[in-house]
Amino acid sequence: GDLDVRIVADPGRAGPNTVHVYLSRGDRSATADQVRLSAVNADADIGPISAPTTRAEPGHWVAESVPLTAGGDWAVRVIVRRGEFDADDAVVRLRLRGGSGG
């Protein structure tokens, strides 16, 4: 089946975020050799911000301290590599709350 990509940002507001990437195919976690993120906030004219990830467990990858410095809608491109030549990518919408200043 097709690759299903889900992302969760913690704490989910403007500023440094830990971004969790969950990969699955059907009801099984998907394997990958490398997962990279590229985030753009078109409204705030920010990006692309690139971030590498590390594998936390099968199907779960984590990018630490990603500088998502504005609230609002982000388009996060997830580039998934398997082997030397096989790559998938998906764009996932992420909505962040504004920073402490509003």
Phi and psi in degrees as a GROMACS rama.xvg file:
@    title "Ramachandran Plot"
@    xaxis  label "Phi"
@    yaxis  label "Psi"
@TYPE xy
-77.1595  156.667  ASP-2
-73.6405  131.017  LEU-3
-108.393  125.164  ASP-4
-117.843  128.124  VAL-5
-128.705  138.306  ARG-6
-127.561  148.18  ILE-7
-133.55  129.11  VAL-8
-105.139  135.694  ALA-9
-126.552  120.803  ASP-10
-88.6967  5.02099  PRO-11
80.3421  23.6476  GLY-12
-136.518  169.325  ARG-13
-56.1199  137.984  ALA-14
124.537  -167.779  GLY-15
-65.7536  131.361  PRO-16
-127.416  145.871  ASN-17
-91.4007  121.985  THR-18
-106.614  121.1  VAL-19
-97.5371  131.623  HIS-20
-115.303  126.952  VAL-21
-115.633  124.379  TYR-22
-113.857  133.249  LEU-23
-147.469  158.302  SER-24
-129.02  115.952  ARG-25
63.0773  -127.794  GLY-26
-103.783  16.4418  ASP-27
-116.639  147.167  ARG-28
-68.3754  146.235  SER-29
-99.1535  145.938  ALA-30
-93.9192  156.461  THR-31
-156.496  152.348  ALA-32
-87.602  -31.6578  ASP-33
-153.546  139.173  GLN-34
-128.839  127.847  VAL-35
-126.43  152.918  ARG-36
-116.796  147.648  LEU-37
-140.276  114.34  SER-38
-112.173  136.326  ALA-39
-130.99  134.402  VAL-40
-115.627  97.871  ASN-41
-65.708  -37.9106  ALA-42
-62.5012  -39.3186  ASP-43
-92.9683  0.820422  ALA-44
56.555  46.9479  ASP-45
-117.94  136.694  ILE-46
109.629  175.15  GLY-47
-77.5935  140.016  PRO-48
-101.666  117.949  ILE-49
-93.5832  143.803  SER-50
-145.484  130.662  ALA-51
-79.2232  162.876  PRO-52
-126.2  161.418  THR-53
-120.096  150.315  THR-54
-79.4128  125.37  ARG-55
-90.4449  -41.9795  ALA-56
-163.862  170.845  GLU-57
-54.6421  128.041  PRO-58
78.7857  2.04894  GLY-59
-131.113  118.464  HIS-60
-123.075  148.957  TRP-61
-131.693  131.415  VAL-62
-110.436  124.088  ALA-63
-92.3601  143.916  GLU-64
50.544  48.9451  SER-65
-77.9713  124.045  VAL-66
-79.9226  76.4461  PRO-67
-88.8123  86.2227  LEU-68
-86.5212  4.16601  THR-69
-134.845  149.254  ALA-70
-77.33  179.411  GLY-71
101.09  -156.851  GLY-72
-92.7197  126.77  ASP-73
-111.746  144.071  TRP-74
-105.655  114.584  ALA-75
-107.47  114.238  VAL-76
-88.509  125.01  ARG-77
-107.857  116.472  VAL-78
-104.315  118.336  ILE-79
-113.507  119.226  VAL-80
-107.984  134.173  ARG-81
-127.853  115.404  ARG-82
73.0633  -168.061  GLY-83
-79.7477  -32.7036  GLU-84
-118.788  -8.81363  PHE-85
-99.1516  116.145  ASP-86
-136.985  142.172  ALA-87
-118.016  151.959  ASP-88
-143.95  150.871  ASP-89
-140.309  145.691  ALA-90
-106.752  124.914  VAL-91
-117.523  135.194  VAL-92
-81.2308  136.286  ARG-93
-132.088  126.493  LEU-94
-108.373  125.4  ARG-95
-112.164  146.6  LEU-96
-74.2552  157.899  ARG-97
-67.9571  169.434  GLY-98
-72.4383  -175.432  GLY-99
-63.3078  -25.1482  SER-100
-77.4668  -1.30251  GLY-101
